[in-house]
Amino acid sequence: MNNEHLILNANPIVAFLGKPAEEFSKADIIDYIVKNDIRMVNFMYPAGDGRLKTLNFVINDLCYLDTILTCGERVDGSSLFSFIQAGSSDLYVLPRYRTAFLDPFAEIPTVALLCSFFDKDGHPLESSPEHTLRKAADAFREVTGMDFQAMGELEYYVISDDQGVFPAQDQRGYHESAPYAKANEFRTRCMHYIAQTGGQIKYGHSEVGNFSLNGKNYEQNEIEFLPVAVEQAADQLMIAKWMIRNLGYKLGYDVTFAPKITTGKAGSGLHIHMRIMKDGRNQMLADGVLSESARKMIAGMMDVAPAITAFGNKNPTSYFRLVPHQEAPTNVCWGDRNRSVLVRVPLGWAADGNMAALANPQDQSLTSQPSPLTSEKQTVEMRSPDGSADLYQLLAGLCVACRHGFEMENALEVADRTYVNVNIHAAEHADRLATLAQLPDSCVASADCLERQRKVFEEHGVFSPAMIDGIITQLRAFDDATLRKNIEKYPEEVQKLVSRYFHCG
């Protein structure tokens, strides 16, 4: 990549080194630390609770810096993951150089790096989050000959003191501007910091949810990313959540990614968009319509969709969002531009016509230029996950599901059978609705679905049996098989549940 492509890169390490993060070496990291008077290095890694953990190093010796970047450090795995026993708990954490970023919150100049886990023999830890995702991406490539890319729509609520001025219309906050939307500046600062870590952001905006409660203002926001390699997508989302929470803490805001915030208000999802690439080109469309490969990957998701909730909907409040007759899906089906389905094919740019020229008739240069290759933008969107998800498990599960579609003999038949182009909740379509499978309604039900379909996720050695066992045990421990039915008509009980899982994921 030529340096000219890095001119607008927000990551100061990329700008200083003059090379993309994917090419960072140990020598590059040392060079940046030495020449920019960096005094601290942080290792960060995801644990079993889905949050980033941090190990601090003070840097006052070049040899020691080289040692930690080469050899990593030991950590207590039993304190990080429930599936590791205390008697054999030592793990290594080794930094991935491409993830290096300058910590914008640290008073002492600090470089942070995400890490991978290794066992006592120096092998990647089979059940670690990031290695599971890597195995999923490798298996997809081996089976299909294509690369799997993803990006997330990160929804969250910002909670601040209600000043009682310029009140927004309840549940009408979608794309609202200031002063009716109060958290726009906070969101743009979050986007700025996330971009400095290497996050590839598509856009940000206020979302539907907004309301006042007990003297507090609740505003829903969204930051959406651009499609990147699936491993990079998980890293970006993980760092973004860490950034948003930290900036909220610095400014005195509370922030939550919880799937349900209170009764009668919009919940927060974590929609995941996916596309498949070959030789740098998007394979989702063929002759302006959804390609056979795209329909196969959708079929795979349709087949194992109930089990995907075990990775993407990790606590009981998730299933207070996944209820019928709302925008969150409950039925296993897919469709074009239809928000009542589980997998949506968003509006693409396959139409003929030069829209830029029509919008700007004064710019004659637009009429003489061919339209850009906008088909590269086409994705499909899984709408069931939420902020409780384990990001690496979720993206690995989706990658497996899409690969599974290429391995199903009846994939195209499944895709045809589960396609809907109507509002599936309308009374006149009740017969069609009755033919569709339903998503689980509890953590316990999700665990049961994963148990039945675990073979798909364990194939090609992607998910280790220990990880699947751990997920099932974790979900069943919630003992929520009838919880939604028992308390959904009792707002105070629902609110207690929401409070318990307010800072999930």
Secondary structure, DSSP 8 states (H G I E B T S, - for coil): --GGGGTT---HHHHHHTS-GGG--HHHHHHHHHHTT--EEEEEEE-TTSSEEEEEEE---HHHHHHHHHH-EEEEGGGT-TTS-GGG-EEEEEE-GGG-EE-TT-SS-EEEEEEEEE-TTSSB-TT-HHHHHHHHHHHHHHHHSSEEEEEEEEEEEEEEE---SS---TT--TT--TTTSSSHHHHHHHHHHHHHTT--EEEEEEEEEEEEETTEEEEEEEEEE--EEHHHHHHHHHHHHHHHHHHHHHHT-EEE--S--STTS---BEEEEEEEEETTEE-SEETTEE-HHHHHHHHHHHHHHHHHHHHH--STTHHHHS-TTSSS--BS-EEES-TTSSEEE---S-S-S-HHHHH-TT-HHHHTS----GGGG--EEE---BTTS-HHHHHHHHHHHHHHHHH-TTHHHHHHHTB--S-TTSGGGHHHHTTS-B--SSHHHHHHHHHHHHHHHHGGG-S-HHHHHHHHHHHHTT--TTHHHHHTT-HHHHHHHHHHTTT--
